[in-house]
Amino acid sequence: MDHVDLYLLRETYNEKHISLCFNGPFSQGLIEEIGDALKRYMQSQTASSSATLDVFAVYIEIAQNIQQYSAAKGYTENEASATVVIGRDDEGHYEVLAGNVVESADGEALVERINALAAMDKAQLKAAYKEQLRKPRDPGADTGAGLGLIDIARKASAPISCSLRPVNSGNFCFFSLRVVI
């Protein structure tokens, strides 16, 4: 590995108010360790307990979705790599940003679902959550982009947003999600 300018990286993190950044493959143990570190850090920064719980819950939901998607697709460790960044915006809101490689069709469907959720107000999100809860669950069915994503949108203080960036041959995209809490 070439020498990395850590000072420049540190200054970028400080400028962007980034408090936690992870890049690599997720395992359940790693998800838990990062989650514990995140909670301790937020508590040390005297974040409100509701903000701490919401940021933690959003991080866990996103990280587990990434891990489960990668496992379901049979991705190699390198293909299962993800990036998660947690920081604050200029108004002091917490931001959870996460991204991973997805198959293009899956990414496009996810963007469509997120855009639909982003267009909903709080009452509509609550109704969508209740409706999703009432739906029968098939134990063998793929349940991606369901209840957990609606819950993330409900916890957000601004509409959730996402993007897709083509990678490699075009069969894959890098999916990015931004949640402001």
MODELLER restraints for C-alpha pairs under 7 A, 6 or more apart:
rsr = mdl.restraints
at = mdl.atoms
rsr.add(forms.Gaussian(group=physical.xy_distance, feature=features.Distance(at['CA:17:A'], at['CA:87:A']), mean=5.31, stdev=0.5))
rsr.add(forms.Gaussian(group=physical.xy_distance, feature=features.Distance(at['CA:17:A'], at['CA:88:A']), mean=5.38, stdev=0.5))
rsr.add(forms.Gaussian(group=physical.xy_distance, feature=features.Distance(at['CA:17:A'], at['CA:89:A']), mean=6.92, stdev=0.5))
rsr.add(forms.Gaussian(group=physical.xy_distance, feature=features.Distance(at['CA:18:A'], at['CA:85:A']), mean=6.89, stdev=0.5))
rsr.add(forms.Gaussian(group=physical.xy_distance, feature=features.Distance(at['CA:18:A'], at['CA:86:A']), mean=5.88, stdev=0.5))
rsr.add(forms.Gaussian(group=physical.xy_distance, feature=features.Distance(at['CA:18:A'], at['CA:87:A']), mean=4.03, stdev=0.5))
rsr.add(forms.Gaussian(group=physical.xy_distance, feature=features.Distance(at['CA:18:A'], at['CA:88:A']), mean=6.61, stdev=0.5))
rsr.add(forms.Gaussian(group=physical.xy_distance, feature=features.Distance(at['CA:19:A'], at['CA:86:A']), mean=5.91, stdev=0.5))
rsr.add(forms.Gaussian(group=physical.xy_distance, feature=features.Distance(at['CA:19:A'], at['CA:87:A']), mean=5.07, stdev=0.5))
rsr.add(forms.Gaussian(group=physical.xy_distance, feature=features.Distance(at['CA:20:A'], at['CA:85:A']), mean=5.71, stdev=0.5))
rsr.add(forms.Gaussian(group=physical.xy_distance, feature=features.Distance(at['CA:20:A'], at['CA:86:A']), mean=5.10, stdev=0.5))
rsr.add(forms.Gaussian(group=physical.xy_distance, feature=features.Distance(at['CA:20:A'], at['CA:87:A']), mean=6.71, stdev=0.5))
rsr.add(forms.Gaussian(group=physical.xy_distance, feature=features.Distance(at['CA:21:A'], at['CA:84:A']), mean=5.66, stdev=0.5))
rsr.add(forms.Gaussian(group=physical.xy_distance, feature=features.Distance(at['CA:21:A'], at['CA:85:A']), mean=4.42, stdev=0.5))
rsr.add(forms.Gaussian(group=physical.xy_distance, feature=features.Distance(at['CA:21:A'], at['CA:86:A']), mean=6.42, stdev=0.5))
rsr.add(forms.Gaussian(group=physical.xy_distance, feature=features.Distance(at['CA:22:A'], at['CA:83:A']), mean=5.59, stdev=0.5))
rsr.add(forms.Gaussian(group=physical.xy_distance, feature=features.Distance(at['CA:22:A'], at['CA:84:A']), mean=5.20, stdev=0.5))
rsr.add(forms.Gaussian(group=physical.xy_distance, feature=features.Distance(at['CA:22:A'], at['CA:85:A']), mean=6.53, stdev=0.5))
rsr.add(forms.Gaussian(group=physical.xy_distance, feature=features.Distance(at['CA:23:A'], at['CA:81:A']), mean=6.85, stdev=0.5))
rsr.add(forms.Gaussian(group=physical.xy_distance, feature=features.Distance(at['CA:23:A'], at['CA:82:A']), mean=5.62, stdev=0.5))
rsr.add(forms.Gaussian(group=physical.xy_distance, feature=features.Distance(at['CA:23:A'], at['CA:83:A']), mean=4.34, stdev=0.5))
rsr.add(forms.Gaussian(group=physical.xy_distance, feature=features.Distance(at['CA:23:A'], at['CA:84:A']), mean=6.52, stdev=0.5))
rsr.add(forms.Gaussian(group=physical.xy_distance, feature=features.Distance(at['CA:24:A'], at['CA:81:A']), mean=4.43, stdev=0.5))
rsr.add(forms.Gaussian(group=physical.xy_distance, feature=features.Distance(at['CA:24:A'], at['CA:82:A']), mean=5.33, stdev=0.5))
rsr.add(forms.Gaussian(group=physical.xy_distance, feature=features.Distance(at['CA:24:A'], at['CA:83:A']), mean=6.57, stdev=0.5))
rsr.add(forms.Gaussian(group=physical.xy_distance, feature=features.Distance(at['CA:25:A'], at['CA:77:A']), mean=5.92, stdev=0.5))
rsr.add(forms.Gaussian(group=physical.xy_distance, feature=features.Distance(at['CA:25:A'], at['CA:78:A']), mean=6.93, stdev=0.5))
rsr.add(forms.Gaussian(group=physical.xy_distance, feature=features.Distance(at['CA:25:A'], at['CA:80:A']), mean=5.37, stdev=0.5))
rsr.add(forms.Gaussian(group=physical.xy_distance, feature=features.Distance(at['CA:25:A'], at['CA:81:A']), mean=4.02, stdev=0.5))
rsr.add(forms.Gaussian(group=physical.xy_distance, feature=features.Distance(at['CA:25:A'], at['CA:82:A']), mean=5.93, stdev=0.5))
rsr.add(forms.Gaussian(group=physical.xy_distance, feature=features.Distance(at['CA:26:A'], at['CA:67:A']), mean=5.86, stdev=0.5))
rsr.add(forms.Gaussian(group=physical.xy_distance, feature=features.Distance(at['CA:26:A'], at['CA:81:A']), mean=6.96, stdev=0.5))
rsr.add(forms.Gaussian(group=physical.xy_distance, feature=features.Distance(at['CA:27:A'], at['CA:67:A']), mean=6.86, stdev=0.5))
rsr.add(forms.Gaussian(group=physical.xy_distance, feature=features.Distance(at['CA:31:A'], at['CA:63:A']), mean=6.57, stdev=0.5))
rsr.add(forms.Gaussian(group=physical.xy_distance, feature=features.Distance(at['CA:35:A'], at['CA:56:A']), mean=6.40, stdev=0.5))
rsr.add(forms.Gaussian(group=physical.xy_distance, feature=features.Distance(at['CA:35:A'], at['CA:60:A']), mean=6.89, stdev=0.5))
rsr.add(forms.Gaussian(group=physical.xy_distance, feature=features.Distance(at['CA:39:A'], at['CA:52:A']), mean=6.38, stdev=0.5))
rsr.add(forms.Gaussian(group=physical.xy_distance, feature=features.Distance(at['CA:39:A'], at['CA:56:A']), mean=6.62, stdev=0.5))
rsr.add(forms.Gaussian(group=physical.xy_distance, feature=features.Distance(at['CA:42:A'], at['CA:52:A']), mean=6.14, stdev=0.5))
rsr.add(forms.Gaussian(group=physical.xy_distance, feature=features.Distance(at['CA:54:A'], at['CA:155:A']), mean=6.41, stdev=0.5))
rsr.add(forms.Gaussian(group=physical.xy_distance, feature=features.Distance(at['CA:55:A'], at['CA:181:A']), mean=6.85, stdev=0.5))
rsr.add(forms.Gaussian(group=physical.xy_distance, feature=features.Distance(at['CA:58:A'], at['CA:152:A']), mean=5.82, stdev=0.5))
rsr.add(forms.Gaussian(group=physical.xy_distance, feature=features.Distance(at['CA:59:A'], at['CA:96:A']), mean=6.84, stdev=0.5))
rsr.add(forms.Gaussian(group=physical.xy_distance, feature=features.Distance(at['CA:61:A'], at['CA:148:A']), mean=6.51, stdev=0.5))
rsr.add(forms.Gaussian(group=physical.xy_distance, feature=features.Distance(at['CA:70:A'], at['CA:80:A']), mean=5.29, stdev=0.5))
rsr.add(forms.Gaussian(group=physical.xy_distance, feature=features.Distance(at['CA:79:A'], at['CA:101:A']), mean=6.95, stdev=0.5))
rsr.add(forms.Gaussian(group=physical.xy_distance, feature=features.Distance(at['CA:81:A'], at['CA:100:A']), mean=6.51, stdev=0.5))
rsr.add(forms.Gaussian(group=physical.xy_distance, feature=features.Distance(at['CA:82:A'], at['CA:99:A']), mean=5.68, stdev=0.5))
rsr.add(forms.Gaussian(group=physical.xy_distance, feature=features.Distance(at['CA:82:A'], at['CA:100:A']), mean=4.54, stdev=0.5))
rsr.add(forms.Gaussian(group=physical.xy_distance, feature=features.Distance(at['CA:83:A'], at['CA:98:A']), mean=5.53, stdev=0.5))
rsr.add(forms.Gaussian(group=physical.xy_distance, feature=features.Distance(at['CA:83:A'], at['CA:99:A']), mean=5.25, stdev=0.5))
rsr.add(forms.Gaussian(group=physical.xy_distance, feature=features.Distance(at['CA:83:A'], at['CA:100:A']), mean=6.51, stdev=0.5))
rsr.add(forms.Gaussian(group=physical.xy_distance, feature=features.Distance(at['CA:84:A'], at['CA:97:A']), mean=5.68, stdev=0.5))
rsr.add(forms.Gaussian(group=physical.xy_distance, feature=features.Distance(at['CA:84:A'], at['CA:98:A']), mean=4.31, stdev=0.5))
rsr.add(forms.Gaussian(group=physical.xy_distance, feature=features.Distance(at['CA:84:A'], at['CA:99:A']), mean=6.56, stdev=0.5))
rsr.add(forms.Gaussian(group=physical.xy_distance, feature=features.Distance(at['CA:85:A'], at['CA:96:A']), mean=6.01, stdev=0.5))
rsr.add(forms.Gaussian(group=physical.xy_distance, feature=features.Distance(at['CA:85:A'], at['CA:97:A']), mean=5.09, stdev=0.5))
rsr.add(forms.Gaussian(group=physical.xy_distance, feature=features.Distance(at['CA:85:A'], at['CA:98:A']), mean=6.30, stdev=0.5))
rsr.add(forms.Gaussian(group=physical.xy_distance, feature=features.Distance(at['CA:86:A'], at['CA:95:A']), mean=5.62, stdev=0.5))
rsr.add(forms.Gaussian(group=physical.xy_distance, feature=features.Distance(at['CA:86:A'], at['CA:96:A']), mean=4.70, stdev=0.5))
rsr.add(forms.Gaussian(group=physical.xy_distance, feature=features.Distance(at['CA:86:A'], at['CA:97:A']), mean=6.28, stdev=0.5))
rsr.add(forms.Gaussian(group=physical.xy_distance, feature=features.Distance(at['CA:87:A'], at['CA:94:A']), mean=5.73, stdev=0.5))
rsr.add(forms.Gaussian(group=physical.xy_distance, feature=features.Distance(at['CA:87:A'], at['CA:95:A']), mean=5.31, stdev=0.5))
rsr.add(forms.Gaussian(group=physical.xy_distance, feature=features.Distance(at['CA:87:A'], at['CA:96:A']), mean=6.82, stdev=0.5))
rsr.add(forms.Gaussian(group=physical.xy_distance, feature=features.Distance(at['CA:88:A'], at['CA:94:A']), mean=4.38, stdev=0.5))
rsr.add(forms.Gaussian(group=physical.xy_distance, feature=features.Distance(at['CA:88:A'], at['CA:95:A']), mean=5.44, stdev=0.5))
rsr.add(forms.Gaussian(group=physical.xy_distance, feature=features.Distance(at['CA:89:A'], at['CA:95:A']), mean=6.70, stdev=0.5))
rsr.add(forms.Gaussian(group=physical.xy_distance, feature=features.Distance(at['CA:93:A'], at['CA:180:A']), mean=6.43, stdev=0.5))
rsr.add(forms.Gaussian(group=physical.xy_distance, feature=features.Distance(at['CA:93:A'], at['CA:181:A']), mean=5.73, stdev=0.5))
rsr.add(forms.Gaussian(group=physical.xy_distance, feature=features.Distance(at['CA:94:A'], at['CA:180:A']), mean=5.75, stdev=0.5))
rsr.add(forms.Gaussian(group=physical.xy_distance, feature=features.Distance(at['CA:94:A'], at['CA:181:A']), mean=5.06, stdev=0.5))
rsr.add(forms.Gaussian(group=physical.xy_distance, feature=features.Distance(at['CA:95:A'], at['CA:178:A']), mean=6.89, stdev=0.5))
rsr.add(forms.Gaussian(group=physical.xy_distance, feature=features.Distance(at['CA:95:A'], at['CA:179:A']), mean=5.62, stdev=0.5))
rsr.add(forms.Gaussian(group=physical.xy_distance, feature=features.Distance(at['CA:95:A'], at['CA:180:A']), mean=4.52, stdev=0.5))
rsr.add(forms.Gaussian(group=physical.xy_distance, feature=features.Distance(at['CA:95:A'], at['CA:181:A']), mean=6.13, stdev=0.5))
rsr.add(forms.Gaussian(group=physical.xy_distance, feature=features.Distance(at['CA:96:A'], at['CA:178:A']), mean=5.87, stdev=0.5))
rsr.add(forms.Gaussian(group=physical.xy_distance, feature=features.Distance(at['CA:96:A'], at['CA:179:A']), mean=5.18, stdev=0.5))
rsr.add(forms.Gaussian(group=physical.xy_distance, feature=features.Distance(at['CA:96:A'], at['CA:180:A']), mean=6.52, stdev=0.5))
rsr.add(forms.Gaussian(group=physical.xy_distance, feature=features.Distance(at['CA:97:A'], at['CA:177:A']), mean=5.58, stdev=0.5))
rsr.add(forms.Gaussian(group=physical.xy_distance, feature=features.Distance(at['CA:97:A'], at['CA:178:A']), mean=4.54, stdev=0.5))
rsr.add(forms.Gaussian(group=physical.xy_distance, feature=features.Distance(at['CA:97:A'], at['CA:179:A']), mean=6.39, stdev=0.5))
rsr.add(forms.Gaussian(group=physical.xy_distance, feature=features.Distance(at['CA:98:A'], at['CA:176:A']), mean=5.63, stdev=0.5))
rsr.add(forms.Gaussian(group=physical.xy_distance, feature=features.Distance(at['CA:98:A'], at['CA:177:A']), mean=5.36, stdev=0.5))
rsr.add(forms.Gaussian(group=physical.xy_distance, feature=features.Distance(at['CA:98:A'], at['CA:178:A']), mean=6.77, stdev=0.5))
rsr.add(forms.Gaussian(group=physical.xy_distance, feature=features.Distance(at['CA:99:A'], at['CA:174:A']), mean=6.53, stdev=0.5))
rsr.add(forms.Gaussian(group=physical.xy_distance, feature=features.Distance(at['CA:99:A'], at['CA:175:A']), mean=5.22, stdev=0.5))
rsr.add(forms.Gaussian(group=physical.xy_distance, feature=features.Distance(at['CA:99:A'], at['CA:176:A']), mean=4.15, stdev=0.5))
rsr.add(forms.Gaussian(group=physical.xy_distance, feature=features.Distance(at['CA:99:A'], at['CA:177:A']), mean=6.23, stdev=0.5))
rsr.add(forms.Gaussian(group=physical.xy_distance, feature=features.Distance(at['CA:100:A'], at['CA:174:A']), mean=5.44, stdev=0.5))
rsr.add(forms.Gaussian(group=physical.xy_distance, feature=features.Distance(at['CA:100:A'], at['CA:175:A']), mean=5.48, stdev=0.5))
rsr.add(forms.Gaussian(group=physical.xy_distance, feature=features.Distance(at['CA:100:A'], at['CA:176:A']), mean=6.85, stdev=0.5))
rsr.add(forms.Gaussian(group=physical.xy_distance, feature=features.Distance(at['CA:101:A'], at['CA:172:A']), mean=6.56, stdev=0.5))
rsr.add(forms.Gaussian(group=physical.xy_distance, feature=features.Distance(at['CA:101:A'], at['CA:173:A']), mean=5.56, stdev=0.5))
rsr.add(forms.Gaussian(group=physical.xy_distance, feature=features.Distance(at['CA:101:A'], at['CA:174:A']), mean=4.36, stdev=0.5))
rsr.add(forms.Gaussian(group=physical.xy_distance, feature=features.Distance(at['CA:101:A'], at['CA:175:A']), mean=6.05, stdev=0.5))
rsr.add(forms.Gaussian(group=physical.xy_distance, feature=features.Distance(at['CA:102:A'], at['CA:172:A']), mean=5.64, stdev=0.5))
rsr.add(forms.Gaussian(group=physical.xy_distance, feature=features.Distance(at['CA:102:A'], at['CA:173:A']), mean=5.48, stdev=0.5))
rsr.add(forms.Gaussian(group=physical.xy_distance, feature=features.Distance(at['CA:102:A'], at['CA:174:A']), mean=6.18, stdev=0.5))
rsr.add(forms.Gaussian(group=physical.xy_distance, feature=features.Distance(at['CA:102:A'], at['CA:175:A']), mean=6.49, stdev=0.5))
rsr.add(forms.Gaussian(group=physical.xy_distance, feature=features.Distance(at['CA:103:A'], at['CA:171:A']), mean=6.03, stdev=0.5))
rsr.add(forms.Gaussian(group=physical.xy_distance, feature=features.Distance(at['CA:103:A'], at['CA:172:A']), mean=4.46, stdev=0.5))
rsr.add(forms.Gaussian(group=physical.xy_distance, feature=features.Distance(at['CA:103:A'], at['CA:173:A']), mean=6.17, stdev=0.5))
rsr.add(forms.Gaussian(group=physical.xy_distance, feature=features.Distance(at['CA:104:A'], at['CA:171:A']), mean=5.46, stdev=0.5))
rsr.add(forms.Gaussian(group=physical.xy_distance, feature=features.Distance(at['CA:104:A'], at['CA:172:A']), mean=4.80, stdev=0.5))
rsr.add(forms.Gaussian(group=physical.xy_distance, feature=features.Distance(at['CA:104:A'], at['CA:173:A']), mean=5.38, stdev=0.5))
rsr.add(forms.Gaussian(group=physical.xy_distance, feature=features.Distance(at['CA:107:A'], at['CA:164:A']), mean=6.85, stdev=0.5))
rsr.add(forms.Gaussian(group=physical.xy_distance, feature=features.Distance(at['CA:107:A'], at['CA:173:A']), mean=6.85, stdev=0.5))
rsr.add(forms.Gaussian(group=physical.xy_distance, feature=features.Distance(at['CA:107:A'], at['CA:175:A']), mean=6.33, stdev=0.5))
rsr.add(forms.Gaussian(group=physical.xy_distance, feature=features.Distance(at['CA:110:A'], at['CA:145:A']), mean=6.83, stdev=0.5))
rsr.add(forms.Gaussian(group=physical.xy_distance, feature=features.Distance(at['CA:111:A'], at['CA:162:A']), mean=6.51, stdev=0.5))
rsr.add(forms.Gaussian(group=physical.xy_distance, feature=features.Distance(at['CA:114:A'], at['CA:161:A']), mean=6.94, stdev=0.5))
rsr.add(forms.Gaussian(group=physical.xy_distance, feature=features.Distance(at['CA:117:A'], at['CA:153:A']), mean=6.82, stdev=0.5))
rsr.add(forms.Gaussian(group=physical.xy_distance, feature=features.Distance(at['CA:118:A'], at['CA:159:A']), mean=4.66, stdev=0.5))
rsr.add(forms.Gaussian(group=physical.xy_distance, feature=features.Distance(at['CA:118:A'], at['CA:160:A']), mean=5.51, stdev=0.5))
rsr.add(forms.Gaussian(group=physical.xy_distance, feature=features.Distance(at['CA:118:A'], at['CA:161:A']), mean=6.98, stdev=0.5))
rsr.add(forms.Gaussian(group=physical.xy_distance, feature=features.Distance(at['CA:122:A'], at['CA:154:A']), mean=6.60, stdev=0.5))
rsr.add(forms.Gaussian(group=physical.xy_distance, feature=features.Distance(at['CA:125:A'], at['CA:150:A']), mean=6.72, stdev=0.5))
rsr.add(forms.Gaussian(group=physical.xy_distance, feature=features.Distance(at['CA:125:A'], at['CA:154:A']), mean=6.18, stdev=0.5))
rsr.add(forms.Gaussian(group=physical.xy_distance, feature=features.Distance(at['CA:129:A'], at['CA:147:A']), mean=6.34, stdev=0.5))
rsr.add(forms.Gaussian(group=physical.xy_distance, feature=features.Distance(at['CA:129:A'], at['CA:150:A']), mean=6.08, stdev=0.5))
rsr.add(forms.Gaussian(group=physical.xy_distance, feature=features.Distance(at['CA:132:A'], at['CA:147:A']), mean=6.14, stdev=0.5))
rsr.add(forms.Gaussian(group=physical.xy_distance, feature=features.Distance(at['CA:153:A'], at['CA:159:A']), mean=6.92, stdev=0.5))
rsr.add(forms.Gaussian(group=physical.xy_distance, feature=features.Distance(at['CA:153:A'], at['CA:160:A']), mean=6.09, stdev=0.5))
rsr.add(forms.Gaussian(group=physical.xy_distance, feature=features.Distance(at['CA:155:A'], at['CA:181:A']), mean=6.64, stdev=0.5))
rsr.add(forms.Gaussian(group=physical.xy_distance, feature=features.Distance(at['CA:156:A'], at['CA:179:A']), mean=6.06, stdev=0.5))
rsr.add(forms.Gaussian(group=physical.xy_distance, feature=features.Distance(at['CA:156:A'], at['CA:180:A']), mean=5.37, stdev=0.5))
rsr.add(forms.Gaussian(group=physical.xy_distance, feature=features.Distance(at['CA:156:A'], at['CA:181:A']), mean=4.72, stdev=0.5))
rsr.add(forms.Gaussian(group=physical.xy_distance, feature=features.Distance(at['CA:157:A'], at['CA:180:A']), mean=5.79, stdev=0.5))
rsr.add(forms.Gaussian(group=physical.xy_distance, feature=features.Distance(at['CA:157:A'], at['CA:181:A']), mean=4.98, stdev=0.5))
rsr.add(forms.Gaussian(group=physical.xy_distance, feature=features.Distance(at['CA:158:A'], at['CA:180:A']), mean=5.83, stdev=0.5))
rsr.add(forms.Gaussian(group=physical.xy_distance, feature=features.Distance(at['CA:160:A'], at['CA:178:A']), mean=5.91, stdev=0.5))
rsr.add(forms.Gaussian(group=physical.xy_distance, feature=features.Distance(at['CA:160:A'], at['CA:179:A']), mean=5.07, stdev=0.5))
rsr.add(forms.Gaussian(group=physical.xy_distance, feature=features.Distance(at['CA:161:A'], at['CA:177:A']), mean=5.89, stdev=0.5))
rsr.add(forms.Gaussian(group=physical.xy_distance, feature=features.Distance(at['CA:161:A'], at['CA:178:A']), mean=5.28, stdev=0.5))
rsr.add(forms.Gaussian(group=physical.xy_distance, feature=features.Distance(at['CA:161:A'], at['CA:179:A']), mean=6.87, stdev=0.5))
rsr.add(forms.Gaussian(group=physical.xy_distance, feature=features.Distance(at['CA:162:A'], at['CA:176:A']), mean=5.28, stdev=0.5))
rsr.add(forms.Gaussian(group=physical.xy_distance, feature=features.Distance(at['CA:162:A'], at['CA:177:A']), mean=4.32, stdev=0.5))
rsr.add(forms.Gaussian(group=physical.xy_distance, feature=features.Distance(at['CA:162:A'], at['CA:178:A']), mean=6.01, stdev=0.5))
rsr.add(forms.Gaussian(group=physical.xy_distance, feature=features.Distance(at['CA:163:A'], at['CA:175:A']), mean=5.88, stdev=0.5))
rsr.add(forms.Gaussian(group=physical.xy_distance, feature=features.Distance(at['CA:163:A'], at['CA:176:A']), mean=5.23, stdev=0.5))
rsr.add(forms.Gaussian(group=physical.xy_distance, feature=features.Distance(at['CA:163:A'], at['CA:177:A']), mean=6.77, stdev=0.5))
rsr.add(forms.Gaussian(group=physical.xy_distance, feature=features.Distance(at['CA:164:A'], at['CA:173:A']), mean=5.89, stdev=0.5))
rsr.add(forms.Gaussian(group=physical.xy_distance, feature=features.Distance(at['CA:164:A'], at['CA:174:A']), mean=5.57, stdev=0.5))
rsr.add(forms.Gaussian(group=physical.xy_distance, feature=features.Distance(at['CA:164:A'], at['CA:175:A']), mean=4.71, stdev=0.5))
rsr.add(forms.Gaussian(group=physical.xy_distance, feature=features.Distance(at['CA:164:A'], at['CA:176:A']), mean=6.43, stdev=0.5))
rsr.add(forms.Gaussian(group=physical.xy_distance, feature=features.Distance(at['CA:165:A'], at['CA:173:A']), mean=5.18, stdev=0.5))
rsr.add(forms.Gaussian(group=physical.xy_distance, feature=features.Distance(at['CA:165:A'], at['CA:174:A']), mean=5.05, stdev=0.5))
rsr.add(forms.Gaussian(group=physical.xy_distance, feature=features.Distance(at['CA:165:A'], at['CA:175:A']), mean=6.64, stdev=0.5))
rsr.add(forms.Gaussian(group=physical.xy_distance, feature=features.Distance(at['CA:166:A'], at['CA:172:A']), mean=6.14, stdev=0.5))
rsr.add(forms.Gaussian(group=physical.xy_distance, feature=features.Distance(at['CA:166:A'], at['CA:173:A']), mean=4.21, stdev=0.5))
rsr.add(forms.Gaussian(group=physical.xy_distance, feature=features.Distance(at['CA:166:A'], at['CA:174:A']), mean=6.30, stdev=0.5))
rsr.add(forms.Gaussian(group=physical.xy_distance, feature=features.Distance(at['CA:167:A'], at['CA:173:A']), mean=5.14, stdev=0.5))
rsr.add(forms.Gaussian(group=physical.xy_distance, feature=features.Distance(at['CA:167:A'], at['CA:174:A']), mean=6.58, stdev=0.5))
